Amino acid sequence: MTSGDRPNLRIDADRLWSSLMELAQIGGTEKGGVCRIALTDLDRQGRDLFVRWAKEAGCTIKVDKVGNVFARREGRDPSRPPIMTGSHLDTQPTGGKFDGAYGVMAGLEVLRVLHEANYVTEAPIEVAVWTNEEGCRFAPAMVASGVFGGAFDIDYALSRTDRDGVTFGDALQKIGYAGDEAVGGRKVGAFFEAHIEQGPILEREKKTIGVVTGAQGQRWYDIAWTGMESHAGTTPMEGRRDALVGAAELIVEARRIGSRPNGRSTVGVIDSLPQSRNTIPGRVSMTIDFRHPDDDELTTMDAEMRAAAADIAKRHGLEVKIDQIWYFPPTPFAKELVDSVRRAARQADHEHMDIVSGAGHDACYVARIAPTAMVFVPCKDGISHNEVEDATKADVGAGCQILLQAMVERANA
């Protein structure tokens, strides 16, 4: 389809910004961020606001059994699978105004533009609000889009518990968003997700649009070192079985392993026992997070880490136990949808670049059952999951315009 096949559809950046700021008041914090945890009353309020706005834009609403909300604008041919967009409304405890919320409000703006123009696409348009993307209350993250994409079963999702023992299913019932619709099992013509980058690359490269070609794979580990507690003053250095030394050497090795091109390596948690300054640590637990866009490289990183840990343990008389607690394979996005985003960026004359997502997104699970792509816009200083998270009206408007153009193109293809 060429630009001549449709009217000059333009998003309203002021309206989009106003919606983001109004939504941010639900769970707004003193520091300017948002605390809107999944399946709390604040989450309900955010959902209610979205549903009201979507109905005002002429949409019908359906909610599935894990609480995913779908606002649908019918197409000329209702039998065609929908062209879908969306993200999440839940936040981190000290989250910002844009992570997730931008993708939902951008989708809402697409609906509003089509409604006001009385423009009917060939395929239906849907905007999704995915439940519990952040995973900070109910682990794992992205569990509801994961059920939709076939990664988890529904019983697994509904049985997740928070720190107080409340189940996902009970919390969903309490806020009134336990729907009747089956989760997934239907065709999706395409899925686009708009998001802030959550990193510094676009801002550094002075690009307005990130054309996301895929998401990095991830491997998460819990690692336990066991040595022997002993007196710090009387035990010779050569006779020590210091578990913390084992962990320290693996931290250095993990950083080396992650320093390969496009690699990422993070040790986020470390705990040493018995926490006495004059006792040699006998037990240490630590975490490692490896990421890479190439699965072969990610597998090599795993092998190198395990070999390094075994060598360290042997040299220092230690035992080491490595548990991989999560594996999320690299997710390449659909070439034809990535091309749609790139083409829309060129048509709008926005500076753009290809980019790989370093974070997980709902789009990664939807990509298992439908062609998928993402649109990134810059965020200030690359900061996200933080109350100071920020973006400009111009950039979020530009990303939304790209979303609109790509979705209409696909819906009329």
C-alpha positions as CSV (number, residue, x, y, z in Angstrom):
1,M,0.0,0.0,0.0
2,T,1.2,3.5,-0.8
3,S,0.6,6.7,1.1
4,G,-2.0,7.6,-1.5
5,D,-4.2,4.6,-0.5
6,R,-5.1,6.3,2.8
7,P,-5.9,9.8,4.1
8,N,-3.3,11.9,5.8
9,L,-3.7,10.3,9.2
10,R,-1.8,12.2,11.9
11,I,-1.6,11.6,15.6
12,D,-2.2,14.3,18.2
13,A,1.0,14.6,20.2
14,D,-0.5,16.9,22.7
15,R,-3.4,14.6,23.4
16,L,-1.1,11.6,23.7
17,W,1.1,13.5,26.2
18,S,-2.0,14.6,28.2
19,S,-3.2,11.0,28.4
20,L,0.2,9.9,29.6
21,M,0.3,12.6,32.3
22,E,-3.3,11.8,33.4
23,L,-2.5,8.1,33.7
24,A,0.6,8.9,35.6
25,Q,-1.5,10.5,38.4
26,I,-2.8,7.0,39.2
27,G,0.0,5.8,41.6
28,G,2.0,9.0,41.2
29,T,4.9,9.4,43.6
30,E,6.3,12.5,45.3
31,K,9.4,12.2,43.2
32,G,7.5,12.3,39.9
33,G,7.4,8.6,39.2
34,V,4.7,6.0,39.4
35,C,4.0,3.1,41.7
36,R,1.2,1.1,40.1
37,I,1.9,-2.6,41.0
38,A,0.2,-5.4,39.1
39,L,-3.3,-6.4,40.3
40,T,-3.6,-3.8,43.0
41,D,-6.4,-1.3,43.2
42,L,-4.2,1.3,41.5
43,D,-3.7,-1.2,38.6
44,R,-7.5,-1.5,38.5
45,Q,-7.9,2.3,38.3
46,G,-5.4,2.4,35.4
47,R,-7.2,-0.3,33.5
48,D,-10.6,1.3,34.1
49,L,-9.3,4.6,32.7
50,F,-8.0,2.8,29.6
51,V,-11.3,0.9,29.1
52,R,-13.3,4.1,29.4
53,W,-11.1,6.0,26.9
54,A,-11.1,3.0,24.4
55,K,-14.9,2.8,24.6
56,E,-15.1,6.5,23.9
57,A,-13.0,5.8,20.8
58,G,-15.7,3.4,19.5
59,C,-14.0,0.1,20.7
60,T,-15.4,-3.1,22.1
61,I,-13.6,-4.6,25.1
62,K,-12.8,-8.2,26.0
63,V,-10.8,-9.5,28.9
64,D,-9.2,-13.0,29.1
65,K,-8.8,-15.4,32.0
66,V,-5.4,-13.9,33.0
67,G,-6.7,-10.3,32.9
68,N,-5.3,-9.3,29.5
69,V,-7.5,-6.5,28.1
70,F,-8.2,-6.1,24.4
71,A,-9.8,-3.0,22.9
72,R,-11.0,-3.8,19.4
73,R,-11.8,-1.5,16.5
74,E,-13.6,-3.6,13.9
75,G,-12.2,-3.8,10.3
76,R,-13.9,-3.9,7.0
77,D,-13.3,-7.7,7.1
78,P,-13.9,-9.0,10.6
79,S,-12.7,-12.4,9.6
80,R,-9.2,-11.2,9.2
81,P,-6.8,-11.6,12.1
82,P,-6.3,-8.3,14.0
83,I,-3.3,-6.1,13.7
84,M,-2.4,-5.6,17.3
85,T,-0.4,-3.3,19.5
86,G,-0.1,-2.6,23.2
87,S,2.1,-3.0,26.3
88,H,1.4,-2.9,30.1
89,L,0.1,-0.6,32.7
90,D,1.8,-2.1,35.8
91,T,5.1,-0.5,37.0
92,Q,8.0,-1.1,39.3
93,P,7.7,0.1,42.9
94,T,9.8,3.1,42.0
95,G,8.9,3.2,38.3
96,G,8.4,6.0,35.8
97,K,5.6,7.5,33.6
98,F,6.6,5.8,30.3
99,D,7.7,2.2,30.7
100,G,4.7,0.2,29.4
101,A,2.3,3.0,29.7
102,Y,3.6,4.7,26.6
103,G,2.9,1.6,24.5
104,V,-0.7,1.4,25.7
105,M,-1.4,5.1,25.3
106,A,0.3,5.1,21.8
107,G,-2.1,2.3,20.9
108,L,-5.0,4.3,22.3
109,E,-4.0,7.3,20.2
110,V,-4.0,5.1,17.1
111,L,-7.6,4.1,17.9
112,R,-8.6,7.8,18.5
113,V,-7.1,8.9,15.2
114,L,-8.9,6.2,13.2
115,H,-12.2,6.9,15.1
116,E,-12.1,10.7,14.5
117,A,-11.2,10.2,10.8
118,N,-14.0,7.6,10.5
119,Y,-11.3,5.5,8.8
120,V,-11.9,1.7,8.6
121,T,-8.9,-0.5,8.0
122,E,-9.4,-3.8,6.2
123,A,-8.3,-5.9,9.2
124,P,-9.4,-5.1,12.7
125,I,-7.2,-3.1,15.0
126,E,-6.7,-4.2,18.6
127,V,-4.8,-2.7,21.6
128,A,-3.7,-5.0,24.3
129,V,-3.0,-4.3,28.0
130,W,-0.9,-7.2,29.2
131,T,-1.1,-8.2,32.9
132,N,1.9,-8.3,35.2
133,E,4.7,-7.5,32.7
134,E,7.1,-6.3,35.4
135,G,6.9,-9.4,37.6
136,C,7.8,-7.4,40.7
137,R,4.8,-8.7,42.6
138,F,4.2,-12.0,40.8
139,A,7.2,-13.7,39.3
140,P,8.1,-14.4,36.5
141,A,7.8,-11.2,34.5
142,M,5.6,-11.1,31.4
143,V,3.6,-14.2,32.6
144,A,0.3,-13.2,31.1
145,S,1.7,-12.5,27.6
146,G,3.6,-15.7,28.1
147,V,0.4,-17.6,28.5
148,F,-1.0,-15.9,25.4
149,G,2.2,-16.9,23.5
150,G,2.2,-20.5,24.7
151,A,5.2,-20.2,27.0
152,F,3.2,-21.0,30.2
153,D,-0.1,-22.6,30.9
154,I,-2.9,-20.8,32.6
155,D,-2.8,-22.7,35.8
156,Y,0.8,-21.8,36.3
157,A,0.0,-18.1,35.9
158,L,-3.0,-18.1,38.2
159,S,-1.1,-20.0,40.9
160,R,1.8,-17.5,41.2
161,T,2.0,-16.0,44.7
162,D,3.3,-12.7,46.0
163,R,5.3,-12.3,49.2
164,D,2.1,-12.3,51.3
165,G,0.9,-15.6,49.8
166,V,-1.8,-14.0,47.6
167,T,-2.2,-15.8,44.4
168,F,-2.3,-14.1,41.0
169,G,-5.8,-15.6,40.4
170,D,-7.2,-14.3,43.7
171,A,-5.7,-10.8,43.1
172,L,-7.2,-10.8,39.6
173,Q,-10.6,-11.7,41.0
174,K,-10.4,-9.0,43.6
175,I,-9.8,-6.1,41.1
176,G,-12.5,-7.4,38.8
177,Y,-10.4,-8.3,35.8
178,A,-10.7,-12.1,35.7
179,G,-12.3,-12.3,32.3
180,D,-14.1,-15.1,30.5
181,E,-12.2,-15.1,27.2
182,A,-9.8,-17.9,26.4
183,V,-6.1,-16.9,26.6
184,G,-4.6,-16.9,23.1
185,G,-5.5,-19.7,20.7
186,R,-6.5,-17.2,18.0
187,K,-4.6,-15.8,15.1
188,V,-2.9,-12.4,15.2
189,G,-2.0,-10.8,11.9
190,A,0.8,-8.7,13.4
191,F,1.9,-7.2,16.7
192,F,3.7,-3.9,17.2
193,E,4.9,-2.6,20.5
194,A,6.0,1.0,21.1
195,H,8.3,1.6,24.0
196,I,11.0,3.8,25.4
197,E,14.4,2.4,24.8
198,Q,15.3,2.1,28.5
199,G,18.9,2.6,27.5
200,P,21.2,5.4,26.2
201,I,21.9,4.4,22.6
202,L,19.3,6.4,20.7
203,E,20.0,9.5,22.7
204,R,23.7,9.1,22.3
205,E,23.4,8.6,18.5
206,K,20.9,11.4,18.2
207,K,18.2,9.2,16.6
208,T,14.5,9.6,17.2
209,I,13.4,6.1,16.2
210,G,14.8,2.8,17.1
211,V,13.9,0.1,14.6
212,V,14.0,-3.0,16.9
213,T,15.2,-6.0,15.0
214,G,14.9,-8.4,18.0
215,A,15.5,-8.9,21.7
216,Q,18.5,-10.4,23.5
217,G,18.4,-13.9,24.9
218,Q,18.9,-14.2,28.7
219,R,20.2,-16.8,31.1
220,W,19.8,-16.3,34.8
221,Y,21.7,-18.2,37.4
222,D,21.7,-18.8,41.2
223,I,25.2,-19.9,42.3
224,A,26.2,-21.3,45.7
225,W,29.8,-21.6,46.9
226,T,30.7,-23.7,49.9
227,G,34.1,-23.6,51.6
228,M,34.9,-23.7,55.3
229,E,34.5,-21.1,58.0
230,S,37.8,-20.6,59.9
231,H,39.6,-18.0,62.1
232,A,40.8,-15.0,60.1
233,G,43.9,-14.6,62.3
234,T,45.1,-18.2,62.7
235,T,44.5,-19.8,59.3
236,P,47.4,-19.5,56.9
237,M,46.5,-18.1,53.5
238,E,47.6,-21.2,51.6
239,G,45.2,-23.4,53.7
240,R,42.1,-21.4,53.4
241,R,38.8,-22.5,51.7
242,D,37.4,-19.1,51.3
243,A,34.0,-19.2,49.5
244,L,34.0,-15.4,48.9
245,V,37.3,-15.7,47.0
246,G,35.6,-18.2,44.7
247,A,32.7,-15.8,44.1
248,A,35.0,-12.9,43.6
249,E,37.1,-14.7,41.0
250,L,33.9,-15.8,39.2
251,I,32.6,-12.2,39.2
252,V,35.8,-11.1,37.3
253,E,35.4,-14.1,34.9
254,A,31.7,-13.2,34.3
255,R,32.7,-9.7,33.4
256,R,35.3,-11.0,31.0
257,I,32.8,-13.4,29.4
258,G,30.2,-10.6,29.1
259,S,32.6,-8.2,27.4
260,R,32.4,-10.0,24.1
261,P,30.7,-8.0,21.3
262,N,27.0,-7.4,22.1
263,G,27.4,-9.4,25.3
264,R,26.0,-8.4,28.8
265,S,26.9,-9.8,32.1
266,T,25.7,-8.7,35.5
267,V,26.2,-10.0,39.1
268,G,23.3,-8.3,40.9
269,V,23.2,-10.1,44.2
270,I,25.8,-11.5,46.5
271,D,25.4,-12.8,50.0
272,S,28.3,-14.0,52.2
273,L,28.0,-16.0,55.4
274,P,28.5,-15.9,58.4
275,Q,29.0,-12.1,58.0
276,S,31.8,-11.8,60.6
277,R,34.8,-9.7,59.9
278,N,37.2,-12.1,61.6
279,T,35.8,-15.3,60.1
280,I,36.6,-16.7,56.7
281,P,33.4,-16.9,54.7
282,G,32.3,-20.5,54.3
283,R,29.1,-20.0,52.2
284,V,28.4,-17.5,49.5
285,S,25.4,-17.2,47.2
286,M,25.4,-15.0,44.0
287,T,23.5,-14.4,40.9
288,I,24.6,-14.0,37.3
289,D,22.6,-12.5,34.4
290,F,24.0,-13.2,30.9
291,R,22.5,-11.7,27.8
292,H,23.3,-11.9,24.1
293,P,21.3,-11.5,20.8
294,D,22.9,-14.7,19.4
295,D,21.9,-18.0,21.0
296,D,25.2,-19.7,20.1
297,E,27.1,-17.0,21.8
298,L,24.8,-17.2,24.8
299,T,25.4,-21.0,25.0
300,T,29.2,-20.3,24.7
301,M,29.0,-17.8,27.6
302,D,27.2,-20.5,29.7
303,A,29.9,-23.1,28.9
304,E,32.8,-20.6,29.7
305,M,31.2,-19.6,33.0
306,R,30.7,-23.2,34.1
307,A,34.3,-24.1,33.1
308,A,35.6,-21.1,35.0
309,A,33.6,-21.9,38.1
310,A,34.8,-25.5,38.1
311,D,38.5,-24.4,37.8
312,I,38.1,-21.9,40.6
313,A,36.5,-24.4,42.9
314,K,39.3,-26.9,42.2
315,R,42.1,-24.4,42.9
316,H,40.6,-23.2,46.1
317,G,39.2,-26.4,47.6
318,L,35.5,-25.3,47.2
319,E,32.3,-26.7,46.1
320,V,30.1,-24.8,43.6
321,K,26.5,-25.4,42.6
322,I,25.1,-23.7,39.5
323,D,21.4,-23.5,38.9
324,Q,20.1,-21.9,35.8
325,I,16.7,-20.6,36.9
326,W,15.6,-18.9,33.6
327,Y,16.4,-19.2,30.0
328,F,14.8,-16.8,27.5
329,P,16.1,-17.4,24.0
330,P,17.0,-14.5,21.7
331,T,13.9,-13.3,19.8
332,P,14.4,-12.1,16.2
333,F,11.4,-10.0,15.0
334,A,9.6,-10.5,11.7
335,K,11.6,-9.0,8.8
336,E,8.4,-7.7,7.0
337,L,7.3,-5.9,10.2
338,V,10.7,-4.5,10.9
339,D,10.7,-3.2,7.3
340,S,7.3,-1.6,7.9
341,V,8.7,0.3,10.9
342,R,11.8,1.3,9.0
343,R,9.7,2.4,6.0
344,A,7.4,4.5,8.2
345,A,10.4,6.2,9.8
346,R,11.8,7.1,6.4
347,Q,8.4,8.4,5.2
348,A,8.1,10.6,8.3
349,D,11.7,11.8,7.8
350,H,12.8,10.8,11.3
351,E,16.4,9.9,12.1
352,H,16.4,6.2,12.9
353,M,18.6,3.2,13.4
354,D,18.4,-0.5,13.9
355,I,18.7,-1.6,17.5
356,V,18.4,-4.8,19.6
357,S,16.4,-4.7,22.8
358,G,18.4,-5.4,25.8
359,A,15.3,-5.9,28.0
360,G,12.5,-8.4,27.8
361,H,9.0,-7.2,26.6
362,D,5.6,-8.7,26.1
363,A,6.3,-8.5,22.4
364,C,8.9,-11.3,22.8
365,Y,6.3,-13.8,23.9
366,V,3.7,-12.6,21.3
367,A,6.5,-13.2,18.7
368,R,6.1,-16.9,19.4
369,I,2.7,-17.0,17.7
370,A,2.6,-13.9,15.4
371,P,4.9,-11.7,13.4
372,T,6.1,-9.0,15.7
373,A,8.2,-5.8,15.7
374,M,8.9,-2.9,18.1
375,V,9.4,0.9,17.9
376,F,11.8,2.5,20.4
377,V,12.0,6.2,21.2
378,P,14.8,7.8,23.4
379,C,14.5,8.2,27.1
380,K,16.5,10.8,29.0
381,D,20.0,9.6,30.0
382,G,18.9,6.0,29.2
383,I,17.3,5.8,32.6
384,S,14.3,3.5,33.3
385,H,12.8,1.6,36.2
386,N,13.3,4.8,38.1
387,E,11.1,7.7,39.1
388,V,13.2,10.1,37.1
389,E,12.5,8.2,33.9
390,D,11.7,10.8,31.2
391,A,11.0,11.3,27.5
392,T,10.0,14.3,25.3
393,K,6.6,15.0,23.9
394,A,8.2,15.3,20.4
395,D,9.8,11.8,20.6
396,V,6.8,9.9,22.0
397,G,4.7,11.6,19.4
398,A,7.1,10.6,16.6
399,G,7.1,7.0,17.8
400,C,3.3,7.0,17.9
401,Q,3.1,8.3,14.3
402,I,5.4,5.5,13.2
403,L,3.2,3.0,15.0
404,L,0.1,4.4,13.3
405,Q,1.6,4.3,9.8
406,A,3.0,0.7,10.2
407,M,-0.2,-0.6,11.7
408,V,-2.5,0.9,9.0
409,E,-0.1,-0.4,6.3
410,R,-0.3,-3.9,7.7
411,A,-4.0,-3.8,8.3
412,N,-4.6,-2.9,4.6
413,A,-2.1,-5.3,3.2
